[in-house]
Amino acid sequence: MIRHFSTSARRLAAKTPRPITPFPTKYSSPASAYKNPYIIPPGVHHHPAPAAPSAIHTPYVFLPDSDPRKALLAKSASVDTTNMPTFRKGKAQYHITEADIKEMRRLHESDPEVWTRAALMEKFGVSGYFAGSIVQASAQRVKSMNNELAKIKTNWSQRRADARLEREKRKAYWYNDA
């Protein structure tokens, strides 16, 4: 006497081998232990790509000069970019002279507490990246900033310190992948 149909159906399904539909790889993990492994029928398996290859997938530099796809790529490379948005907020301004750069450095060296990068950005109307490339913090200023950071870190909880350490490890992995 069979108690439940679902139990007997599962037992019967476990005994019969499943035909292969996807191509089995070493990453085909079985959902549970009672299932049989894939039975691969003899012969060559051909699993075509889900989409036809296009010339766009082959980099231009790898195509020989005689390849007709090179002409196709050359035609598709001419794209109208007038309507595309820019990354910059407004037009690029090249208004800083050599005298302004010397003035920025002089102000920052005279009083780095007052003339920070943000203050120089506001006064001269430049980006933060540009201001940072012009003025560098002195060794004494870097040391005082690190001491101030160390005082702040003493108030951190262990959980926050661990999270910051993990973040530093992840950043190091970013640079390893590049």
N, C-alpha and C positions, 0 to 999 in steps of 0.2 A: 504494500500500500504506500503510495506517494503522499507525503504530508503536504507539500506545497509545489505547485507547478513551477514557480520561479526558481526554486532550488534545483529541481531536476533539469530545467532548461539550461541553467548555468553550468551544471555538471556535464551535460551533453556538449555544450559549446566549448568547454575546456578540453574535451577529448578530441574534437575534430580540429584539424589544422586549418588555419585561416589562409586564404589565398593572398598573395602579395599585391597590394595596390601601390603604396609609395615605395620608393627605392630604399631598402634598408641600409643604414649606416651604423657606425659604432655608437652614434648618438640616439638611435632608436631605443628609447627606454620603455620597457613594458610597464603598463599601468599598475599591474599587481603581479604577484608571484605565481598565481595559478595558470596564467595564460601560457600557451605554447609559443615557442620562438617562431619567427618567420620561416616559412618553407620556401626556399628560392627555387623556382623551376629551372631546369637546365637550359643553357643557351645564353646568348648575348642579350643584355638588357639595354634598350635605347630609351632614354628619358630626355626628350628634347626640351630646350629652354621654354619657359612660359611665354616668351615674346620673341619675335624675330629680331635678329641682331640689326643694329643700325650703324651708320657711319659715325654717329655722334659718340658711340661707346668706344671707338678706337681713337686714341689720341692722335692729333694731327701730325706730330713729329715722327710717329711710328709708321705712317703710311708712305710707301714708295712714291716717287714722282709719277710713275706710270699708272697708279691706281686711280680709277674713275671716282672713287669716293672723296679724293682730295679736292676735286673741283666742286663736289657737292658741299663739302665743309666750307670751302672758300666762299661759296654763295651764301650759306647760312650764317657766316660770321659777320656779314654786314647788317647790323641791327641798328635801327634808329633809336638813339638814346636821349633825344631831346625831351621826351615826356617822362623820363624816369626820374624818381626823386633822388636828391643828393643826400649824402651823409652829413654834410656841413650845414650849419644854420646860417645861411647867408653866404655872401661872396667872400672869397679869400682876400684878406687884406695884407698887403706888403707895405706897411706904413712905418715900420721900425727902421731907424737908421743906425749907423755905427755909434753915433753919439748917444742915442737912446740906450743902446746895449751897455755902453760904458757907465751911463748914469744908473741903470738898473743894478749893475754890479757894485757901484760905489755906495748906493743906498743900502743894499743888502749887507755889505761888509761893515758899514758904519753902525747899524743897529738891526741885527737879524730878528730880534723879538718884535719890532714894529714893522719892518719891511719884510714880511714873509712873502711866500710865493703868491698867496691870495691877494695881498695888498699890492704887489707889483702887477698882477693881472688886472686889477681894477684901475690902477693909475695909468698904465700904458695901453690897456685894451688889447691884451694878448691872451692866448690860451694858456692853460695850466701846464701843458706839455712844453710849450715854448719857454715859459718863465722858468720851469724846472731845468731846461737844458742850458739856460743862460747863467743862472745863479746856482751854485753848489753850496751845500751846508759845510761849514768848517768842521774840523775834527772836534774842536771844543763843543760846538753846537750839537753835533751828533752824540757826543758823550753825555751832555746834559739831557738831551731828549731820551736817550736810553735809560738814564737814571730815573727820569720822571715816569717812564713806562714801567720800570721795575717796581716803583712805589705803587703804581696802580695794580700791578699783577699780584702784589701781596694781599690785596683785598678780594681776589678771585676765589671762588669755591673750587674744590677739587674737580668737580664735574666740568666746570668751565675751563679749567686748565687742561684737562684731558681732551676736551673738545678742540681746543686751540692746537694742541699737539697733533691730534689726528688731522686737522686741517693742514698743518705744515707738511705732514707726510704726504697727503694727497697732492699738494702743490709740487712737491719734489717728484712725484710720479708723472705729473703733467709734463715737466721738463724732460723727463727720461723718454717719454713717448715722442717728443718732437724731433 
